[in-house]
Amino acid sequence: MQDQVNATPASQSRVPWNKGKLTGAKLPLRPKHVWSIRTKLQIEGRARDLAMFNLAIDSKLRGCDVVAIRVEDVAAGGYAADRATVRQRKTGRPVRLN
């Protein structure tokens, strides 16, 4: 009896969320795309987003590592450090930020 309640009719087929979308690895950004993003963020006055974008591009960190960075990681005690070290979540390796 319970099998009949939970069963879905064959006529109702579910459409996958990624149907028609590109999956898998994406192509890296080209230098002209990087500079156009930087210019757009600068013109719009989005300093925080520009700083995070520059950090992500220049350090080659993964997105999950970039968003996990806190102000204290790079400016402890209100003073910016010359070099900060961030430990990658996936590999556990430290990455030095210049």
C-alpha positions in Angstrom: 0.0 0.0 0.0 2.8 2.4 0.9 4.6 1.7 -2.4 1.6 3.0 -4.3 1.5 6.2 -2.3 5.2 7.0 -2.8 5.3 5.9 -6.4 5.4 8.6 -9.1 3.7 8.1 -12.4 6.0 7.4 -15.4 4.4 10.3 -17.3 5.9 12.8 -14.9 9.5 12.9 -15.8 11.8 15.2 -13.9 14.0 17.6 -15.8 17.6 17.7 -14.5 18.7 21.0 -13.1 21.8 21.1 -15.4 20.1 20.1 -18.7 21.6 22.1 -21.5 24.3 23.7 -19.3 28.0 23.2 -19.6 29.4 21.0 -16.9 32.9 20.1 -15.9 36.0 22.3 -15.9 35.7 25.8 -17.2 38.3 27.6 -19.3 40.6 29.9 -17.4 40.1 33.7 -17.6 42.1 35.4 -20.3 44.2 38.5 -19.3 41.8 40.8 -21.2 38.9 39.4 -19.2 40.8 39.9 -15.9 41.5 43.5 -16.8 38.0 44.2 -17.9 36.6 42.8 -14.6 39.2 44.9 -12.6 38.3 48.0 -14.5 34.6 47.5 -14.0 35.0 47.0 -10.3 37.2 50.1 -10.1 34.7 52.3 -12.0 31.8 51.1 -9.8 33.9 51.9 -6.6 33.6 48.3 -5.3 36.9 48.3 -3.3 36.2 45.1 -1.3 35.2 43.1 -4.4 38.2 44.4 -6.3 40.6 43.5 -3.4 39.1 40.0 -3.2 39.3 39.5 -7.0 42.9 40.7 -7.0 43.8 38.3 -4.2 42.1 35.4 -5.9 43.8 36.0 -9.2 47.3 36.9 -7.8 47.5 34.1 -5.2 45.8 31.4 -7.3 43.8 30.3 -4.2 40.6 28.3 -4.6 37.3 30.2 -4.1 36.6 28.5 -0.8 40.0 29.6 0.5 39.5 33.2 -0.6 36.1 33.7 1.0 37.4 32.1 4.2 40.1 34.8 4.7 39.4 37.3 7.4 40.9 40.8 8.0 42.9 39.4 11.0 44.7 37.0 8.6 46.3 39.9 6.7 46.1 42.8 9.1 46.6 41.5 12.7 46.3 44.3 15.3 45.3 46.9 12.7 48.6 46.7 10.8 48.9 45.1 7.4 51.4 42.3 7.3 54.1 42.3 4.7 53.4 38.6 4.1 50.5 36.5 5.3 50.2 32.7 5.2 46.9 30.9 4.5 46.5 27.1 4.7 44.6 25.6 1.8 41.5 23.7 2.8 41.8 20.9 0.2 45.5 20.2 0.3 46.5 21.5 3.7 49.5 23.3 2.2 50.4 26.8 3.3 50.3 29.6 0.7 52.3 32.8 1.2 50.5 36.0 0.2 52.7 38.9 -0.9 
